[in-house]
Amino acid sequence: MKIERAEVERIAALARLELDEARLDETAAQLSKVLDFVAALDTLDLDGCEVSVLAPEGLPLREDVPGTRGLDPFAATAGAPESEDGCFVVPPVVENVNP
């Protein structure tokens, strides 16, 4: 799948990335190669292949008990630079957006 230069510019703007003009064509070519590779993986016949497991079988897990908390919110935020009522206070991520 070919990615055009304009699409790279749009993605960069959404991600707030600054790409040099010289890098736009190179980035478009790299993204196109990634999408072509993923498309090639989609054509593989995987019938009969065993599922790979990342974690060893028999790994001890704790019982998942509803209603229990692992960590008190106030203890979790005790070392935070800024917190309020057991929640982390962070600066806004999106600016100048009108709903």
HURA-V768163 format. One record per residue. PHI is phi in whole degrees, -180 to 180 (none if undefined). Layout:
BEGIN
phi=PHI
phi=PHI
END
This chain:
BEGIN
phi=none
phi=-89
phi=-100
phi=-85
phi=-57
phi=-63
phi=-68
phi=-64
phi=-62
phi=-66
phi=-64
phi=-62
phi=-65
phi=-64
phi=-87
phi=57
phi=-102
phi=-105
phi=-111
phi=-65
phi=-55
phi=-67
phi=-87
phi=-62
phi=-66
phi=-63
phi=-66
phi=-61
phi=-65
phi=-66
phi=-64
phi=-63
phi=-64
phi=-63
phi=-66
phi=-64
phi=-64
phi=-63
phi=-64
phi=-66
phi=-63
phi=-66
phi=-87
phi=-68
phi=-90
phi=-106
phi=-63
phi=88
phi=-82
phi=-79
phi=-76
phi=-84
phi=-116
phi=-79
phi=-103
phi=-63
phi=-67
phi=81
phi=-64
phi=-67
phi=-120
phi=-80
phi=-70
phi=-90
phi=-105
phi=-61
phi=88
phi=-99
phi=-112
phi=-82
phi=-149
phi=-65
phi=-57
phi=-72
phi=-71
phi=-67
phi=-97
phi=-61
phi=-96
phi=-73
phi=-60
phi=-150
phi=-145
phi=-150
phi=53
phi=79
phi=-120
phi=-74
phi=-103
phi=-127
phi=-70
phi=-63
phi=-91
phi=-105
phi=-116
phi=56
phi=-113
phi=-99
phi=-67
END
